[in-house]
Amino acid sequence: MKKRLLGSSELWTLIKIILILTLIFGFNDGSENFVFSNWFTNFLFTCLIVSLIVSFNILGLKLAAKYYGTELKVKIWNSHKFKTAVTFGKKLLLLYTTPILSIIVMLLSNGKIYFSTVMSFSVNEKLFGRKFQNLTYFNISSIVFFGLLSNLILMWIFKLLEFDLGLKLSFWFILFSLLPISELPGTKLLLGSATFYVFNLVFFILNIVLLYVINSFAALFVSLVFSVVFASLFFFFFQYKKA
């Protein structure tokens, strides 16, 4: 029997991720006066865009994991730790390393700061049908790269369509995905290789910034050149010389 891309439990997780991100991005509709019908319309429109962004990311992650011959499961940031915490103090501490932090930031800033740290994933480190049976940290970081690359492709589409809101939401999603804290994707990138992390950091940040001012191919070329240069310099000065 052929496995589905998303299991039933993952589908429910995906819905919760989309709803949390929609709340973060769509809480403030930019209007001076609150009108529920306008706010709700904006919320639904934001939900549609967020669904595309999250789906593209998950598709990239899943396809990369399949390439390596392993399984990947999408989850909400630190949700498993929060569930298994046995004391109230531990649960209270974990509130600050879960999407609840994103919601608090959103409320305190009146929806003007998009701290979109919501989604993470786990992988089965056992590989199927491969000579080397264990997934390496670099393999996992490569999976993160392809997930973010899928989002970058979506940004190119938004750029082509001159869809500014799509560019904006993709910008924040990619930016905070690179944050190397806790079990977020940025941490998995850093664990794979510090040099590869620098490459990704420069490549994606330059791309998402330059897409606002130049065309997609120029942004890709400039980002690729600078990311290779910075990663090479980092490797030479901070890793090669220390060896």
MARBA-3410 file (N, C-alpha, C, O; in Angstrom, 1 decimal):
243
0.9,-1.2,0.0,0.0,0.0,0.0,0.9,1.2,0.0,1.8,1.4,0.8 ~ 0.6,2.2,-0.9,1.4,3.4,-1.0,1.1,4.4,0.1,-0.1,4.6,0.3 ~ 2.1,4.9,0.7,1.9,5.8,1.8,1.5,7.2,1.3,2.0,7.6,0.2 ~ 0.7,7.9,2.0,0.3,9.2,1.7,1.4,10.2,2.1,2.2,9.9,3.0 ~ 1.4,11.3,1.5,2.4,12.3,1.8,2.2,12.8,3.3,3.2,13.0,4.0
1.0,12.9,3.7,0.7,13.3,5.1,-0.3,12.3,5.7,-1.3,12.0,5.1 ~ 0.1,11.9,6.9,-0.8,11.0,7.7,-1.9,11.8,8.3,-1.9,13.1,8.2 ~ -2.9,11.2,8.9,-4.0,11.9,9.5,-3.6,12.8,10.6,-4.1,13.9,10.8 ~ -2.7,12.3,11.5,-2.2,13.1,12.6,-1.4,14.3,12.1,-1.5,15.4,12.7 ~ -0.6,14.1,11.0,0.2,15.2,10.4,-0.8,16.2,9.8,-0.5,17.4,9.8
-1.8,15.8,9.2,-2.8,16.7,8.6,-3.4,17.6,9.6,-3.6,18.8,9.4 ~ -3.7,17.1,10.8,-4.3,17.9,11.9,-3.2,18.9,12.4,-3.5,20.0,12.7 ~ -1.9,18.4,12.5,-0.8,19.3,12.8,-0.7,20.4,11.8,-0.5,21.6,12.2 ~ -0.8,20.1,10.5,-0.7,21.1,9.5,-1.7,22.1,9.6,-1.4,23.3,9.5 ~ -2.9,21.7,9.9,-4.1,22.7,10.1,-3.8,23.6,11.3,-4.0,24.8,11.2
-3.3,23.1,12.4,-3.0,23.9,13.5,-1.8,24.9,13.2,-1.9,26.0,13.7 ~ -0.8,24.4,12.5,0.3,25.3,12.1,-0.2,26.5,11.3,0.2,27.6,11.5 ~ -1.1,26.2,10.3,-1.6,27.2,9.4,-2.5,28.2,10.2,-2.4,29.4,9.9 ~ -3.3,27.7,11.1,-4.1,28.6,11.9,-3.3,29.5,12.8,-3.6,30.7,12.9 ~ -2.3,29.0,13.4,-1.4,29.8,14.3,-0.7,30.9,13.5,-0.7,32.0,13.9
-0.1,30.5,12.3,0.6,31.4,11.5,-0.4,32.5,10.9,0.0,33.6,10.8 ~ -1.6,32.0,10.6,-2.6,33.0,10.1,-3.0,34.0,11.1,-3.1,35.2,10.8 ~ -3.1,33.6,12.4,-3.4,34.5,13.5,-2.3,35.5,13.7,-2.5,36.7,13.9 ~ -1.0,35.0,13.6,0.2,35.9,13.7,0.2,36.9,12.6,0.4,38.1,12.8 ~ 0.1,36.4,11.4,0.2,37.3,10.2,-1.1,38.2,10.0,-1.0,39.3,9.5
-2.2,37.7,10.3,-3.5,38.3,10.0,-4.2,39.0,11.1,-5.3,39.6,10.9 ~ -3.6,39.0,12.3,-4.3,39.6,13.5,-4.5,41.1,13.2,-5.6,41.6,13.5 ~ -3.5,41.8,12.7,-3.6,43.2,12.4,-3.8,43.4,10.9,-2.9,43.1,10.1 ~ -5.0,43.8,10.5,-5.4,43.9,9.1,-4.9,45.3,8.5,-5.2,45.6,7.3 ~ -4.3,46.1,9.4,-3.8,47.4,8.9,-4.8,48.5,8.8,-4.5,49.6,8.4
-6.1,48.2,9.2,-7.1,49.2,9.2,-7.1,50.1,10.5,-6.7,49.6,11.5 ~ -7.4,51.4,10.3,-7.4,52.3,11.5,-8.6,52.0,12.4,-8.5,52.1,13.6 ~ -9.7,51.6,11.8,-10.9,51.2,12.6,-11.3,49.7,12.4,-11.2,49.2,11.2 ~ -11.6,49.1,13.5,-11.9,47.6,13.4,-13.3,47.4,12.8,-14.3,47.9,13.4 ~ -13.3,46.7,11.7,-14.6,46.3,11.1,-14.5,44.8,10.9,-13.7,44.3,10.2
-15.4,44.0,11.6,-15.2,42.6,11.7,-15.2,41.9,10.3,-14.4,41.1,10.0 ~ -16.1,42.4,9.4,-16.2,41.8,8.1,-14.9,41.9,7.3,-14.5,41.0,6.6 ~ -14.3,43.1,7.4,-13.1,43.4,6.7,-11.9,42.6,7.3,-11.1,42.0,6.6 ~ -11.9,42.5,8.7,-10.9,41.8,9.4,-11.0,40.3,9.0,-10.0,39.6,8.7 ~ -12.2,39.7,9.0,-12.4,38.3,8.7,-12.0,38.0,7.2,-11.5,36.9,7.0
-12.4,38.9,6.3,-12.0,38.7,4.9,-10.5,38.7,4.8,-9.9,37.8,4.0 ~ -9.8,39.6,5.5,-8.3,39.6,5.4,-7.8,38.4,6.1,-6.8,37.8,5.6 ~ -8.4,37.9,7.1,-8.0,36.7,7.8,-8.0,35.5,6.9,-7.1,34.7,6.8 ~ -9.1,35.3,6.2,-9.3,34.2,5.2,-8.3,34.3,4.1,-7.7,33.3,3.7 ~ -8.0,35.5,3.6,-7.1,35.7,2.5,-5.7,35.3,3.0,-4.9,34.7,2.3
-5.4,35.8,4.2,-4.0,35.5,4.8,-3.9,34.0,5.0,-2.8,33.4,4.8 ~ -5.0,33.3,5.4,-5.0,31.9,5.6,-4.6,31.1,4.3,-3.9,30.1,4.3 ~ -5.2,31.6,3.2,-4.9,31.0,1.9,-3.4,31.1,1.6,-2.8,30.1,1.1 ~ -2.9,32.3,1.8,-1.4,32.5,1.5,-0.6,31.7,2.4,0.4,31.0,1.9 ~ -0.9,31.7,3.7,-0.1,30.9,4.6,-0.2,29.4,4.3,0.8,28.7,4.4
-1.3,28.9,3.8,-1.5,27.5,3.4,-0.5,27.2,2.3,0.1,26.1,2.3 ~ -0.4,28.1,1.3,0.5,27.9,0.2,2.0,27.8,0.7,2.7,26.9,0.3 ~ 2.4,28.8,1.6,3.7,28.9,2.1,4.1,27.6,2.9,5.2,27.0,2.6 ~ 3.2,27.2,3.8,3.5,26.0,4.6,3.5,24.8,3.8,4.4,23.9,4.0 ~ 2.6,24.6,2.8,2.5,23.5,1.9,3.8,23.3,1.1,4.3,22.2,0.9
4.3,24.4,0.5,5.5,24.4,-0.3,6.7,23.9,0.6,7.5,23.2,0.1 ~ 6.8,24.5,1.8,7.8,24.1,2.7,7.8,22.6,3.0,8.8,21.9,2.9 ~ 6.6,22.1,3.4,6.5,20.7,3.7,6.8,19.8,2.5,7.4,18.7,2.6 ~ 6.3,20.2,1.3,6.6,19.4,0.1,8.1,19.3,-0.1,8.6,18.2,-0.4 ~ 8.8,20.4,0.0,10.3,20.4,-0.1,10.9,19.5,0.9,11.8,18.7,0.5
10.5,19.6,2.1,11.0,18.7,3.2,10.8,17.2,2.9,11.6,16.4,3.0 ~ 9.5,16.9,2.6,9.1,15.5,2.3,9.8,14.9,1.1,10.3,13.8,1.2 ~ 10.0,15.7,0.1,10.6,15.1,-1.1,12.1,14.9,-0.9,12.7,13.9,-1.3 ~ 12.7,15.8,-0.1,14.2,15.7,0.2,14.4,14.5,1.1,15.3,13.7,0.9 ~ 13.5,14.3,2.1,13.5,13.1,3.0,13.3,11.8,2.2,14.0,10.8,2.4
12.4,11.8,1.2,12.2,10.7,0.4,13.4,10.3,-0.4,13.8,9.2,-0.6 ~ 14.1,11.4,-0.9,15.3,11.2,-1.7,16.4,10.5,-0.9,17.1,9.6,-1.4 ~ 16.5,10.8,0.4,17.4,10.2,1.3,17.0,8.8,1.8,17.7,8.1,2.5 ~ 15.7,8.4,1.4,15.2,7.1,1.8,14.8,7.1,3.3,14.9,6.0,3.9 ~ 14.3,8.2,3.8,13.8,8.2,5.2,12.4,8.8,5.2,11.9,9.3,4.2
11.9,8.8,6.4,10.5,9.4,6.7,10.7,10.7,7.5,11.5,10.7,8.4 ~ 9.8,11.6,7.2,9.9,12.9,7.9,8.5,13.2,8.5,7.5,13.0,7.8 ~ 8.4,13.7,9.7,7.1,14.0,10.3,7.1,15.4,10.8,8.0,15.9,11.5 ~ 6.2,16.2,10.3,6.0,17.6,10.6,5.4,17.7,12.0,4.5,16.9,12.3 ~ 5.9,18.7,12.8,5.3,18.9,14.1,5.3,20.3,14.5,6.0,21.1,13.9
4.6,20.6,15.6,4.6,22.0,16.1,5.8,22.1,17.0,6.1,21.2,17.8 ~ 6.5,23.2,17.0,7.7,23.5,17.8,7.6,23.1,19.2,6.7,23.7,20.0 ~ 8.4,22.1,19.7,8.5,21.7,21.1,7.1,21.1,21.6,7.0,21.1,22.9 ~ 6.2,20.8,20.8,4.9,20.3,21.3,5.0,19.0,22.1,4.3,18.8,23.1 ~ 5.9,18.2,21.7,6.1,16.9,22.4,6.7,17.1,23.7,6.4,16.4,24.7
7.6,18.1,23.9,8.2,18.3,25.2,7.2,18.9,26.1,7.2,18.6,27.3 ~ 6.3,19.8,25.6,5.3,20.4,26.4,4.4,19.3,27.0,3.9,19.4,28.1 ~ 4.0,18.4,26.1,3.1,17.3,26.5,3.7,16.4,27.6,3.0,16.0,28.5 ~ 5.0,16.1,27.5,5.6,15.1,28.4,6.1,15.8,29.6,6.6,15.1,30.5 ~ 6.1,17.1,29.7,6.6,17.8,30.9,5.6,17.5,32.1,4.4,17.6,32.0
6.2,17.0,33.2,5.4,16.5,34.3,5.1,17.5,35.4,4.1,17.4,36.2 ~ 5.9,18.6,35.5,5.7,19.6,36.5,5.2,20.9,35.9,5.4,21.2,34.7 ~ 4.4,21.6,36.7,3.9,22.9,36.2,5.0,23.9,35.9,4.9,24.6,34.9 ~ 6.1,23.9,36.7,7.2,24.8,36.4,7.9,24.5,35.1,8.2,25.4,34.3 ~ 8.0,23.2,34.7,8.6,22.8,33.5,7.7,23.3,32.3,8.2,23.8,31.3
6.4,23.1,32.5,5.5,23.5,31.4,5.5,25.0,31.2,5.4,25.5,30.1 ~ 5.6,25.7,32.4,5.6,27.2,32.3,6.9,27.7,31.6,6.8,28.6,30.8 ~ 8.0,27.0,31.8,9.3,27.3,31.2,9.2,27.1,29.7,9.7,27.8,28.8 ~ 8.5,26.0,29.3,8.4,25.6,27.9,7.5,26.5,27.1,7.5,26.5,25.9 ~ 6.7,27.3,27.8,5.8,28.2,27.1,6.6,29.2,26.3,6.1,29.7,25.2
7.8,29.4,26.7,8.7,30.4,26.0,9.5,29.8,24.9,10.3,30.4,24.2 ~ 9.3,28.5,24.7,10.0,27.8,23.5,9.0,27.0,22.7,9.2,25.9,22.3 ~ 7.8,27.6,22.6,6.7,27.0,21.8,6.0,28.2,21.0,6.4,29.3,21.3 ~ 5.1,27.9,20.1,4.4,28.9,19.4,3.6,29.9,20.3,3.2,31.0,19.8 ~ 3.4,29.6,21.6,2.8,30.5,22.5,3.6,31.8,22.6,3.0,32.9,22.7
4.9,31.7,22.5,5.8,32.9,22.5,5.4,33.7,21.3,5.4,35.0,21.4 ~ 5.2,33.1,20.1,4.9,33.9,18.9,3.6,34.6,19.1,3.4,35.8,18.7 ~ 2.6,34.0,19.8,1.3,34.6,20.0,1.4,35.7,21.0,0.8,36.8,20.8 ~ 2.2,35.6,22.0,2.5,36.6,23.0,3.1,37.9,22.3,2.7,39.0,22.6 ~ 4.1,37.6,21.5,4.8,38.7,20.8,3.8,39.4,19.9,3.8,40.6,19.8
2.9,38.6,19.2,1.9,39.2,18.3,0.9,40.1,19.1,0.6,41.2,18.6 ~ 0.5,39.6,20.3,-0.5,40.4,21.1,0.2,41.7,21.6,-0.5,42.7,21.6 ~ 1.4,41.6,22.1,2.1,42.7,22.7,2.4,43.8,21.7,2.4,45.0,22.0 ~ 2.6,43.3,20.4,3.0,44.3,19.4,1.8,44.7,18.5,1.9,45.4,17.5 ~ 0.6,44.2,18.9,-0.6,44.5,18.2,-0.5,44.0,16.8,-1.0,44.6,15.8
0.1,42.8,16.6,0.2,42.1,15.3,1.2,42.8,14.3,1.0,42.6,13.1 ~ 2.1,43.6,14.9,3.1,44.2,14.0,4.4,43.5,13.9,5.2,43.8,13.0 ~ 4.7,42.6,14.8,5.9,41.8,14.8,5.5,40.4,14.5,4.7,39.7,15.2 ~ 6.1,39.8,13.4,5.7,38.4,13.0,6.8,37.4,13.5,7.7,37.1,12.7 ~ 6.7,37.0,14.7,7.7,36.0,15.2,7.1,34.6,14.8,6.5,33.9,15.6
7.4,34.2,13.6,6.7,33.0,13.0,7.4,31.7,13.3,7.6,30.9,12.4 ~ 7.9,31.5,14.5,8.6,30.3,14.9,7.5,29.3,15.4,7.2,29.3,16.6 ~ 7.0,28.5,14.5,5.9,27.6,14.8,6.2,26.1,14.5,5.9,25.2,15.2 ~ 6.8,25.9,13.3,6.9,24.6,12.8,8.3,24.0,12.9,9.3,24.6,12.8 ~ 8.4,22.7,13.2,9.6,21.9,13.2,9.3,20.5,12.6,8.2,20.3,12.0
10.3,19.6,12.6,10.0,18.3,12.1,11.0,17.3,12.7,12.0,17.7,13.3 ~ 10.7,16.1,12.6,11.6,15.0,13.1,11.7,14.0,11.9,10.8,13.9,11.1 ~ 12.9,13.3,11.9,13.1,12.4,10.8,13.5,11.0,11.4,14.1,11.0,12.5 ~ 13.2,10.0,10.7,13.7,8.7,11.1,15.1,8.6,10.6,15.4,8.6,9.4 ~ 16.1,8.5,11.5,17.5,8.5,11.2,18.0,7.2,10.5,19.1,7.1,10.1
17.1,6.2,10.5,17.5,5.0,9.8,17.1,5.1,8.3,15.9,5.4,8.0 ~ 18.0,4.8,7.4,17.7,4.9,6.0,17.3,3.5,5.4,17.8,2.5,5.9 ~ 16.5,3.6,4.4,16.0,2.3,3.8,16.7,2.1,2.5,16.7,3.0,1.6 ~ 17.3,0.9,2.3,17.9,0.5,1.0,19.1,1.3,0.7,19.4,1.5,-0.5 ~ 19.8,1.8,1.7,21.1,2.6,1.4,22.3,1.8,2.0,22.2,1.0,2.9
23.5,2.1,1.4,24.7,1.5,1.9,25.0,1.9,3.3,25.3,1.1,4.1 ~ 24.9,3.2,3.5,25.0,3.7,4.9,23.7,3.9,5.5,22.8,4.6,5.0 ~ 23.5,3.2,6.6,22.1,3.0,7.2,21.7,4.2,8.1,20.5,4.2,8.5 ~ 22.5,5.1,8.4,22.1,6.2,9.3,22.2,7.5,8.6,23.1,7.8,7.9 ~ 21.2,8.4,8.9,21.1,9.7,8.4,22.1,10.6,9.2,22.2,10.5,10.4
22.9,11.4,8.5,23.9,12.3,9.1,23.2,13.6,9.4,22.2,14.0,8.9 ~ 23.9,14.4,10.2,23.4,15.8,10.5,23.4,16.6,9.2,22.5,17.5,9.1 ~ 24.4,16.4,8.4,24.4,17.1,7.1,23.3,16.8,6.2,22.7,17.6,5.5 ~ 22.9,15.5,6.2,21.7,15.1,5.5,20.5,15.8,5.9,19.6,16.3,5.1 ~ 20.3,15.9,7.3,19.2,16.6,7.8,19.2,18.1,7.5,18.1,18.7,7.1
20.4,18.7,7.5,20.5,20.1,7.2,20.2,20.3,5.7,19.6,21.4,5.3 ~ 20.5,19.4,4.9,20.2,19.4,3.4,18.6,19.4,3.2,18.1,20.0,2.3 ~ 18.0,18.6,4.0,16.5,18.5,4.0,15.9,19.9,4.3,15.0,20.3,3.6 ~ 16.5,20.6,5.3,16.0,21.9,5.6,16.2,22.9,4.5,15.3,23.7,4.1 ~ 17.4,22.8,3.8,17.7,23.6,2.7,16.6,23.5,1.6,16.2,24.5,1.0
16.3,22.3,1.3,15.3,22.1,0.2,13.9,22.5,0.6,13.1,22.9,-0.3 ~ 13.6,22.4,1.9,12.3,23.0,2.3,12.2,24.5,2.1,11.3,25.0,1.6 ~ 13.3,25.2,2.5,13.4,26.6,2.3,13.5,27.0,0.8,13.0,28.1,0.4 ~ 14.2,26.2,0.1,14.3,26.5,-1.4,12.9,26.4,-2.0,12.7,27.2,-2.9 ~ 12.1,25.5,-1.6,10.7,25.5,-2.1,10.0,26.8,-1.8,9.2,27.3,-2.6
10.2,27.3,-0.6,9.6,28.6,-0.3,10.1,29.7,-1.1,9.4,30.7,-1.5 ~ 11.4,29.7,-1.4,12.0,30.7,-2.3,11.5,30.6,-3.7,11.2,31.6,-4.3 ~ 11.2,29.4,-4.2,10.6,29.2,-5.5,9.2,29.9,-5.5,8.8,30.5,-6.5 ~ 8.5,29.7,-4.4,7.1,30.3,-4.2,7.3,31.8,-4.2,6.4,32.5,-4.8 ~ 8.3,32.3,-3.6,8.5,33.8,-3.6,8.8,34.3,-5.0,8.3,35.4,-5.4
9.5,33.5,-5.8,9.7,33.9,-7.2,8.4,34.0,-8.0,8.2,34.9,-8.8 ~ 7.5,33.1,-7.7,6.2,33.1,-8.3,5.4,34.4,-7.9,4.8,35.1,-8.7 ~ 5.5,34.7,-6.6,4.8,35.9,-6.0,5.4,37.1,-6.7,4.7,38.1,-7.0 ~ 6.7,37.1,-6.9,7.4,38.3,-7.5,6.9,38.4,-8.9,6.6,39.6,-9.4 ~ 6.8,37.3,-9.7,6.3,37.4,-11.0,4.9,37.9,-11.1,4.6,38.6,-12.1
4.1,37.5,-10.1,2.7,38.0,-10.1,2.5,39.4,-9.5,1.4,39.9,-9.4 ~ 3.7,39.9,-9.0,3.7,41.2,-8.3,2.7,41.2,-7.1,1.9,42.1,-6.9 ~ 2.8,40.1,-6.4,1.9,39.9,-5.2,2.7,40.2,-3.9,3.4,39.3,-3.4 ~ 2.6,41.4,-3.5,3.4,41.9,-2.4,3.1,41.2,-1.0,4.0,41.0,-0.3 ~ 1.9,40.9,-0.7,1.5,40.3,0.5,2.2,38.9,0.6,2.7,38.5,1.6
2.2,38.2,-0.5,2.8,36.8,-0.6,4.3,36.9,-0.3,4.9,36.1,0.4 ~ 4.9,38.0,-0.9,6.4,38.2,-0.7,6.6,38.5,0.8,7.6,38.0,1.4 ~ 5.8,39.3,1.4,6.0,39.8,2.8,5.9,38.6,3.7,6.7,38.4,4.6 ~ 4.8,37.8,3.6,4.7,36.6,4.5,5.7,35.6,4.3,6.2,35.0,5.2 ~ 6.1,35.4,3.0,7.2,34.4,2.7,8.5,34.9,3.4,9.3,34.1,3.9
8.8,36.2,3.3,10.0,36.8,3.9,10.1,36.5,5.3,11.1,36.0,5.8 ~ 9.0,36.7,6.1,9.1,36.4,7.5,9.2,34.9,7.9,9.8,34.5,8.8 ~ 8.5,34.1,7.1,8.5,32.7,7.3,10.0,32.1,7.1,10.4,31.4,7.9 ~ 10.6,32.5,6.0,12.0,32.0,5.7,12.9,32.6,6.8,13.8,31.9,7.3 ~ 12.8,33.9,7.1,13.7,34.5,8.0,13.8,33.8,9.4,14.8,33.5,9.9
12.6,33.6,9.9,12.6,32.9,11.3,12.8,31.4,11.2,13.2,30.8,12.2 ~ 12.7,30.8,10.0,13.1,29.4,9.9,14.6,29.2,10.0,15.1,28.1,10.3 ~ 15.3,30.3,9.8,16.8,30.2,9.8,17.3,30.5,11.3,18.5,30.4,11.5 ~ 16.4,30.8,12.2,16.8,31.1,13.6,17.3,29.8,14.2,16.6,28.8,14.3 ~ 18.6,29.8,14.7,19.2,28.5,15.3,18.9,28.4,16.8,19.9,28.4,17.6
17.7,28.2,17.2,17.4,28.0,18.6,16.5,26.8,18.7,15.7,26.4,17.8 ~ 16.6,26.1,19.9,15.8,25.0,20.2,15.9,23.9,19.1,16.9,23.6,18.6 ~ 14.7,23.4,18.7,14.7,22.4,17.6,14.1,23.0,16.3,13.7,22.2,15.5 ~ 14.2,24.3,16.1,13.8,24.9,14.9,14.7,24.5,13.7,15.8,24.1,13.9 ~ 14.2,24.6,12.5,15.0,24.2,11.3,16.4,24.9,11.3,17.3,24.2,10.8
16.5,26.1,11.7,17.8,26.8,11.7,18.8,26.0,12.6,20.0,26.0,12.2 ~ 18.4,25.4,13.7,19.3,24.6,14.5,19.8,23.4,13.8,20.9,23.0,13.8 ~ 18.9,22.8,13.0,19.2,21.6,12.2,20.2,21.9,11.1,21.1,21.1,10.8 ~ 20.1,23.1,10.6,21.1,23.6,9.6,22.4,23.8,10.2,23.4,23.3,9.7 ~ 22.5,24.4,11.4,23.7,24.7,12.1,24.4,23.4,12.5,25.6,23.3,12.5
23.6,22.4,13.0,24.2,21.1,13.4,24.8,20.4,12.3,25.8,19.6,12.5 ~ 24.3,20.6,11.1,24.8,19.9,9.9,26.2,20.3,9.6,27.1,19.5,9.3 ~ 26.4,21.6,9.6,27.7,22.2,9.2,27.6,23.7,9.4,26.7,24.4,8.9 ~ 28.6,24.3,10.2,28.6,25.7,10.4,28.8,26.5,9.1,28.2,27.5,8.9 ~ 29.6,25.9,8.3,29.9,26.6,7.0,28.6,26.5,6.1,28.3,27.5,5.4
27.9,25.4,6.1,26.7,25.3,5.3,25.6,26.2,5.9,24.8,26.8,5.1 ~ 25.6,26.4,7.2,24.7,27.3,7.8,24.9,28.8,7.3,24.0,29.5,7.0 ~ 26.2,29.2,7.3,26.6,30.5,6.8,26.1,30.7,5.4,25.6,31.7,5.0 ~ 26.4,29.6,4.5,25.9,29.7,3.1,24.4,29.9,3.1,24.0,30.8,2.3 ~ 23.7,29.1,3.8,22.2,29.3,3.8,21.7,30.6,4.3,20.8,31.2,3.7
22.4,31.1,5.4,22.0,32.4,6.0,22.1,33.5,5.0,21.2,34.3,4.8 ~ 23.3,33.6,4.3,23.5,34.6,3.3,22.7,34.4,2.1,22.1,35.4,1.6 ~ 22.6,33.2,1.6,21.8,32.9,0.4,20.4,33.3,0.5,19.8,34.0,-0.4 ~ 19.7,32.8,1.6,18.3,33.0,1.7,17.9,34.5,2.1,17.0,35.1,1.6 ~ 18.7,35.0,3.0,18.4,36.4,3.5,18.6,37.4,2.3,17.8,38.3,2.1
19.7,37.2,1.6,20.0,38.1,0.4,18.9,38.0,-0.6,18.4,38.9,-1.2 ~ 18.5,36.7,-0.9,17.4,36.5,-1.9,16.1,37.2,-1.5,15.5,37.9,-2.3 ~ 15.7,37.0,-0.3,14.4,37.5,0.1,14.4,39.0,0.2,13.3,39.6,0.1 ~ 15.6,39.6,0.5,15.7,41.1,0.5,15.7,41.6,-0.9,15.1,42.6,-1.2 ~ 16.6,41.0,-1.7,16.8,41.5,-3.1,15.6,41.4,-4.0,15.4,42.1,-4.9
14.7,40.4,-3.7,13.5,40.2,-4.5,12.6,41.4,-4.5,11.8,41.6,-5.3 ~ 12.8,42.3,-3.4,12.0,43.5,-3.4,12.4,44.6,-4.4,11.7,45.5,-4.7 ~ 13.7,44.5,-4.8,14.3,45.6,-5.6,14.7,45.1,-7.0,14.8,46.0,-7.9 ~ 15.1,43.9,-7.2,15.5,43.4,-8.5,14.8,42.1,-8.9,14.0,41.6,-8.1 ~ 15.0,41.7,-10.1,14.2,40.5,-10.6,14.8,39.2,-10.0,15.9,39.2,-9.4
14.1,38.1,-10.1,14.4,36.9,-9.4,15.8,36.3,-9.8,16.5,35.9,-9.0 ~ 16.1,36.3,-11.1,17.3,35.7,-11.6,18.5,36.5,-11.1,19.6,36.0,-10.7 ~ 18.4,37.9,-11.1,19.5,38.7,-10.6,19.7,38.5,-9.1,20.8,38.4,-8.6 ~ 18.6,38.4,-8.4,18.7,38.1,-6.9,19.3,36.8,-6.6,20.1,36.7,-5.7 ~ 19.0,35.8,-7.4,19.5,34.4,-7.3,21.0,34.5,-7.5,21.8,33.9,-6.8
21.4,35.1,-8.6,22.9,35.2,-9.0,23.7,35.9,-7.9,24.7,35.4,-7.5 ~ 23.2,37.1,-7.5,24.0,37.9,-6.5,24.0,37.1,-5.2,25.1,37.1,-4.6 ~ 22.9,36.5,-4.8,22.9,35.7,-3.5,23.8,34.5,-3.5,24.5,34.2,-2.6 ~ 23.8,33.9,-4.7,24.7,32.7,-4.8,26.1,33.0,-4.7,26.9,32.4,-4.1 ~ 26.5,34.1,-5.4,27.9,34.6,-5.4,28.3,35.0,-4.0,29.4,34.5,-3.5
27.5,35.8,-3.3,27.9,36.2,-2.0,27.9,35.1,-0.9,28.7,35.1,0.0 ~ 26.9,34.2,-1.1,26.9,33.1,-0.1,28.1,32.1,-0.2,28.6,31.7,0.8 ~ 28.5,31.9,-1.5,29.7,31.1,-1.7,31.0,31.8,-1.1,31.8,31.2,-0.5 ~ 31.1,33.1,-1.4,32.2,33.9,-0.9,32.2,33.9,0.6,33.3,33.6,1.2 ~ 31.1,34.2,1.3,31.1,34.3,2.7,31.3,32.9,3.4,32.0,32.8,4.4
30.7,31.9,2.8,30.9,30.5,3.3,32.3,30.1,3.2,32.9,29.4,4.1 ~ 33.0,30.4,2.1,34.4,30.1,1.9,35.3,30.8,2.9,36.2,30.2,3.4 ~ 35.0,32.1,3.1,35.8,32.9,4.0,35.6,32.4,5.5,36.6,32.3,6.2 ~ 34.4,32.0,5.8,34.1,31.4,7.1,34.9,30.1,7.3,35.5,29.9,8.4 ~ 34.8,29.3,6.3,35.5,28.0,6.4,37.0,28.2,6.6,37.6,27.5,7.4
37.6,29.1,5.8,39.0,29.3,5.8,39.5,29.9,7.2,40.5,29.4,7.7 ~ 38.8,30.9,7.7,39.2,31.6,8.9,38.8,30.9,10.2,39.5,31.1,11.2 ~ 37.7,30.3,10.2,37.2,29.7,11.4,37.2,28.2,11.5,37.1,27.7,12.6 ~ 37.5,27.5,10.4,37.5,26.0,10.5,38.8,25.5,10.0,39.5,24.7,10.6 ~ 39.2,25.9,8.8,40.5,25.4,8.2,41.7,25.8,9.0,42.5,24.9,9.3
41.8,27.0,9.5,42.9,27.5,10.2,43.0,26.8,11.6,44.1,26.7,12.2 ~ 41.9,26.4,12.1,41.8,25.8,13.5,42.2,24.3,13.4,42.6,23.7,14.4 ~ 42.1,23.7,12.2,42.4,22.3,12.1,43.9,22.0,12.2,44.3,20.9,12.1
END
